Amino acid sequence: MTSKTTEQQALETAARIGGTRGEATWPAALAVVAAIVLQILLPQRLVPGVRWVLPALEVALLLPLAIGSRYRHHTESSRARILAITLIAVITFANLYSLVLLAYYLVHGGKAGGHELILSSIDVWLTNVAIFGLWFWELDRGGPGARTAPKSEDPPEFLYPQMQNPNLAPKDWRPTFFDYLYVSLTNATAFSPTDTMPLSIRAKALMALQAVASLLTVALVAARAVNILS
């Protein structure tokens, strides 16, 4: 009994330093919760359907992932990854829907509700950062679970500075969710890659889509602000 407990403690220690039990799920779960809260804060006219339907569906998809395991591991079932991708896709659909309506109201809405629309634009932009951080994290090299495999066969889809210069990080370094979230933030801010470059067509397409959505949001907000001030 004692040796089993010792073995469990050793596994948990290895997990904390990026070893046996894989990558912690709580950072990504927090990003999902933040995206759901931001969606709830949007005005009704920018929300698809009844306000609480999509957030309720997103929470229903998140709960099994949050309760099931605190770590993503290469031995996880395909069902867990399908559930995670479905959750991110639902949030993405809701945010793109809100962005399209937001663009319409910013262009055709006159001066009425201008301040509300500008605040909603910030909401949509922040959700955009969270969503694409989740996409990058979930898709790179087969997902966070597959990346914990001793020898992953999937080539990296993002080239981090730590991968180019071994002196910048420990030998067993691999990107975590915060690394992908940072890539998303810089891409949404600069409208292009900064220190981390996309390598695959899928990664380039995702970063291009995010940059266009971010640029559209910022441009429309700037035009709306000028309209209000004038």
C-alpha positions as CSV (number, residue, x, y, z in Angstrom):
1,M,0.0,0.0,0.0
2,T,2.8,2.4,0.9
3,S,4.8,1.6,-2.3
4,K,1.7,2.3,-4.4
5,T,1.2,5.7,-2.7
6,T,4.9,6.5,-3.3
7,E,4.5,5.6,-7.0
8,Q,1.4,7.9,-7.3
9,Q,3.4,10.7,-5.7
10,A,6.2,10.2,-8.2
11,L,3.8,10.3,-11.1
12,E,2.3,13.6,-9.8
13,T,5.7,15.1,-9.4
14,A,6.6,14.1,-13.0
15,A,3.4,15.7,-14.2
16,R,4.2,19.0,-12.6
17,I,7.5,19.2,-14.5
18,G,5.9,18.2,-17.8
19,G,6.4,14.5,-17.7
20,T,4.3,11.3,-17.4
21,R,0.7,12.6,-16.9
22,G,0.8,15.2,-19.6
23,E,-0.3,18.8,-19.8
24,A,-2.6,20.4,-17.3
25,T,-6.1,21.3,-18.6
26,W,-7.0,24.1,-16.2
27,P,-5.5,27.0,-18.3
28,A,-7.5,26.0,-21.3
29,A,-10.6,25.5,-19.2
30,L,-10.2,29.0,-17.8
31,A,-10.0,30.4,-21.3
32,V,-13.2,28.6,-22.3
33,V,-14.9,29.9,-19.2
34,A,-13.7,33.4,-20.0
35,A,-15.1,33.1,-23.6
36,I,-18.4,31.9,-22.3
37,V,-18.7,34.8,-19.8
38,L,-17.8,37.3,-22.6
39,Q,-20.5,35.8,-24.8
40,I,-23.0,36.2,-22.0
41,L,-22.1,39.9,-21.6
42,L,-22.9,40.7,-25.3
43,P,-26.2,42.5,-26.0
44,Q,-29.1,40.2,-27.2
45,R,-29.0,41.5,-30.8
46,L,-25.5,40.2,-31.2
47,V,-26.2,36.7,-29.8
48,P,-27.4,33.8,-32.1
49,G,-30.9,32.7,-30.9
50,V,-31.9,32.6,-27.3
51,R,-29.1,34.1,-25.1
52,W,-28.6,31.1,-22.8
53,V,-28.8,28.3,-25.3
54,L,-25.2,28.4,-26.6
55,P,-23.5,29.1,-23.2
56,A,-25.5,26.2,-21.7
57,L,-24.3,23.9,-24.5
58,E,-20.7,25.1,-24.1
59,V,-20.9,24.4,-20.3
60,A,-22.4,21.0,-21.0
61,L,-19.4,20.2,-23.3
62,L,-16.9,21.7,-20.9
63,L,-18.0,19.8,-17.8
64,P,-16.9,16.2,-19.0
65,L,-13.5,17.6,-20.0
66,A,-13.0,19.5,-16.8
67,I,-14.2,16.6,-14.5
68,G,-12.7,13.8,-16.5
69,S,-9.0,14.5,-16.0
70,R,-6.7,17.3,-14.9
71,Y,-4.2,16.4,-17.6
72,R,-4.1,15.7,-21.3
73,H,-2.1,12.6,-22.0
74,H,-1.2,10.7,-25.2
75,T,-3.2,7.7,-24.0
76,E,-6.4,9.7,-23.8
77,S,-9.4,8.4,-25.8
78,S,-10.3,10.0,-29.1
79,R,-13.7,10.9,-27.6
80,A,-12.1,13.4,-25.3
81,R,-10.4,15.2,-28.2
82,I,-13.5,15.2,-30.4
83,L,-15.4,16.7,-27.5
84,A,-12.8,19.4,-27.1
85,I,-12.8,20.3,-30.8
86,T,-16.6,20.4,-30.8
87,L,-16.6,22.8,-27.9
88,I,-14.1,25.1,-29.5
89,A,-16.0,25.0,-32.8
90,V,-19.3,25.9,-31.0
91,I,-17.6,28.9,-29.4
92,T,-16.0,29.9,-32.7
93,F,-19.4,29.8,-34.5
94,A,-21.0,32.0,-31.8
95,N,-18.2,34.6,-32.0
96,L,-18.1,34.7,-35.8
97,Y,-21.9,35.2,-35.8
98,S,-21.5,38.0,-33.3
99,L,-18.7,39.6,-35.4
100,V,-20.9,39.6,-38.6
101,L,-23.8,41.2,-36.8
102,L,-21.4,43.6,-35.1
103,A,-20.0,44.7,-38.4
104,Y,-23.5,45.2,-39.8
105,Y,-24.6,47.4,-36.8
106,L,-21.3,49.4,-36.8
107,V,-21.8,50.2,-40.5
108,H,-25.5,50.7,-40.6
109,G,-26.4,51.6,-37.0
110,G,-26.0,55.4,-37.2
111,K,-25.1,57.0,-33.9
112,A,-27.6,55.0,-31.8
113,G,-25.9,52.6,-29.4
114,G,-22.5,53.5,-30.5
115,H,-20.8,53.2,-27.1
116,E,-22.5,49.8,-26.6
117,L,-21.2,48.6,-29.9
118,I,-17.6,49.7,-29.2
119,L,-17.7,47.8,-25.9
120,S,-19.1,44.8,-27.7
121,S,-16.3,45.0,-30.2
122,I,-13.7,44.8,-27.4
123,D,-15.7,41.8,-26.1
124,V,-15.6,40.0,-29.5
125,W,-11.9,40.8,-29.9
126,L,-11.0,39.3,-26.5
127,T,-13.1,36.2,-27.3
128,N,-11.2,36.0,-30.6
129,V,-7.9,35.8,-28.8
130,A,-9.1,33.1,-26.4
131,I,-10.7,31.0,-29.3
132,F,-7.6,30.9,-31.5
133,G,-5.4,30.3,-28.6
134,L,-7.5,27.2,-28.0
135,W,-7.4,26.2,-31.7
136,F,-3.6,26.5,-31.8
137,W,-3.3,24.5,-28.6
138,E,-5.7,21.7,-29.7
139,L,-4.4,21.2,-33.2
140,D,-0.7,21.6,-33.1
141,R,1.1,18.2,-33.5
142,G,-2.2,16.2,-32.9
143,G,-3.2,18.1,-29.7
144,P,-1.9,18.5,-26.1
145,G,-2.3,14.8,-25.4
146,A,-0.3,13.6,-28.5
147,R,2.4,16.1,-27.7
148,T,3.2,14.3,-24.4
149,A,4.1,11.1,-26.3
150,P,7.8,10.2,-25.8
151,K,8.3,10.2,-29.6
152,S,5.6,12.2,-31.4
153,E,5.4,11.4,-35.1
154,D,3.5,14.6,-36.0
155,P,5.7,17.5,-37.2
156,P,5.3,20.8,-35.3
157,E,2.9,23.4,-36.8
158,F,4.5,26.3,-35.0
159,L,8.2,27.2,-34.7
160,Y,8.9,28.7,-31.3
161,P,12.3,30.4,-30.5
162,Q,13.0,27.7,-27.9
163,M,12.9,25.1,-30.7
164,Q,15.5,26.9,-32.7
165,N,17.9,27.7,-29.9
166,P,18.2,24.9,-27.3
167,N,19.9,27.3,-24.9
168,L,16.7,29.2,-24.4
169,A,14.8,26.4,-22.6
170,P,15.2,23.0,-20.9
171,K,16.0,20.0,-23.2
172,D,12.5,18.5,-22.8
173,W,10.7,21.9,-23.4
174,R,7.4,21.9,-25.2
175,P,4.8,24.7,-25.6
176,T,1.9,24.8,-23.1
177,F,-1.4,26.6,-23.4
178,F,0.0,29.9,-22.4
179,D,2.5,29.8,-25.2
180,Y,-0.3,29.3,-27.7
181,L,-2.4,32.0,-26.1
182,Y,0.5,34.4,-26.4
183,V,0.8,33.6,-30.1
184,S,-2.9,34.3,-30.5
185,L,-2.6,37.6,-28.7
186,T,0.3,38.8,-30.7
187,N,-1.3,37.7,-34.0
188,A,-4.5,39.5,-33.1
189,T,-2.6,42.7,-32.1
190,A,0.0,42.8,-34.9
191,F,-2.2,41.1,-37.6
192,S,0.8,38.9,-38.4
193,P,3.2,36.4,-36.7
194,T,5.8,37.8,-34.3
195,D,8.3,35.5,-32.6
196,T,6.6,32.3,-33.5
197,M,6.1,31.3,-37.1
198,P,3.4,29.0,-38.5
199,L,4.8,26.0,-40.5
200,S,1.7,24.1,-41.7
201,I,-1.0,25.2,-44.1
202,R,-3.5,24.7,-41.4
203,A,-1.6,26.9,-38.9
204,K,-1.2,29.6,-41.6
205,A,-4.9,29.5,-42.5
206,L,-5.9,29.8,-38.8
207,M,-3.6,32.7,-38.2
208,A,-4.7,34.4,-41.4
209,L,-8.4,34.0,-40.4
210,Q,-7.7,35.5,-36.9
211,A,-5.7,38.4,-38.3
212,V,-8.5,39.3,-40.8
213,A,-11.2,39.1,-38.0
214,S,-9.1,41.2,-35.7
215,L,-8.3,43.8,-38.4
216,L,-11.9,44.0,-39.3
217,T,-13.0,44.5,-35.7
218,V,-10.4,47.2,-35.1
219,A,-11.1,49.0,-38.4
220,L,-14.8,49.1,-37.8
221,V,-14.4,50.3,-34.2
222,A,-12.1,53.1,-35.4
223,A,-14.5,54.2,-38.1
224,R,-17.4,54.1,-35.6
225,A,-15.5,56.1,-33.0
226,V,-14.7,58.8,-35.6
227,N,-18.4,58.8,-36.6
228,I,-19.5,59.3,-32.9
229,L,-16.9,62.0,-32.3
230,S,-17.9,63.9,-35.5
